[in-house]
Amino acid sequence: MATAFVFPVDEYIERIRLSRWPRPNEAGLRALHRAQFFTIPFENLDIQLGRSIPLGPEMLIDKLIQRPRGGYCFELNGLMGLALEAFGFECRPLLARVHLESPPSGRTHQVNLVNLDGRPWVMDVGFGGGGPRAPLRLEDGAVEEDAGFSYRIVSREPWGFMMQTREGGTWKDSYSLDMSLATPADIRVGNHFTSTSPDSPFTRARIVSLPVSRGRISLRDFTLTEISDGVVSTSVVAPGIAYMRTLKDRFGLQLNAAYEDLKEITCG
């Protein structure tokens, strides 16, 4: 008989540096979002290595908590979904369309829908460093601001709801979603396409990103971009050992065991 999966609450709490169990209310939701978002980086290194991206609970725990590594939306929000359930939140996954280019993508971005006292919230810790830094109420006109970054939800036909990010004085579309049911099969299809298709941005560039208190840091191939209080600086990271050290020191990625595999994508 197969052993029932039990979410490792204590390991997860330690991994995201949360001091106490979050209660299933708004304060707990915000604490949980911030803790995971600021500690587990967005990264697509396995996709760049041509590896499959398994989404089973045990695989997510092994990669994101125990090794520890980062992941992309299906992994990061998959882990968050497991945590939300473990802490007593009512939640389910949704699939969104990314609008960073025109036309928008298919439903290739996973988020979590959380119901708090009859009100829906979007919980998204998997859109990279530029993603929302707090949960968003899924209501027309809802706005969240943090450290000079602003996000809002607006009703937009025919897409349902649009999550927007403010850049300068302009609101720019990030992704759209509605309340449609996302089945495990839907998620497997989205994950497969996004991690393998030559049309996916994640098969074309190596991306690592992590928010920091006043901004974010991102590594795209060998270009390191740092944003702090609206000031943007860039530098080039040397391949090989210097690149591996940047992954560890700036993003907290422990990759030494995979160095032989990673040499092919970190040495230029």
Beta strands, then each sheet from edge to edge (+ up, - down):
strand 1: 42-43
strand 2: 90-98
strand 3: 107-116
strand 4: 119-123
strand 5: 136-137
strand 6: 143-146
strand 7: 149-156
strand 8: 160-167
strand 9: 170-177
strand 10: 207-212
strand 11: 215-220
strand 12: 223-228
strand 13: 231-236
sheet 1: 1+ 10- 11+ 12- 13+
sheet 2: 5+ 4- 3+ 2- 9+ 8- 7+ 6-
end
